[in-house]
Amino acid sequence: MLLSGTLDSVFDLLTVLFIFVVVIILTYYTTRFIAGYQKNKSVGRNLEVLESYRVTSNKYLQIVRAGKKYLVIGIGKDEIHVLAELSEDELTLSSGNEGTGTLSFKELLDKAKHMKDKK
């Protein structure tokens, strides 16, 4: 009787673990599919955010390329204002991730390890 209850518990645990792994795998591939779809949808568009700077928790300054123009815009909670128009000569464009404000996962991990080592 005790052995039967133990086998049922182990079977239930294995079933739950299997379902969990299947859900994680489905989530991974669904996320990759959606990211690829959105990336392909935005390729060749006329708008591109080149750089973003957070001023406060809900206010940002961004440099945006709109067609052949470069604009500095201020973004608040409910409004967007054009602050200035820049020429390409006034910009310092970078070829890597440093101008976009995004880092690769490896760069973020190295940065986190370096901060941990400082403490």
Secondary structure, 3 states (H helix, E strand, C coil): CHHHHHHHHHHHHHHHHHHHHHHHHHHHHHHHHHHHHHHHHHCCCCEEEEEEEEEECCEEEEEEEECCEEEEEEECCCCEEEEEEECHHHCCCCCCCCCCCCCCHHHHHHHHHHHHHHC
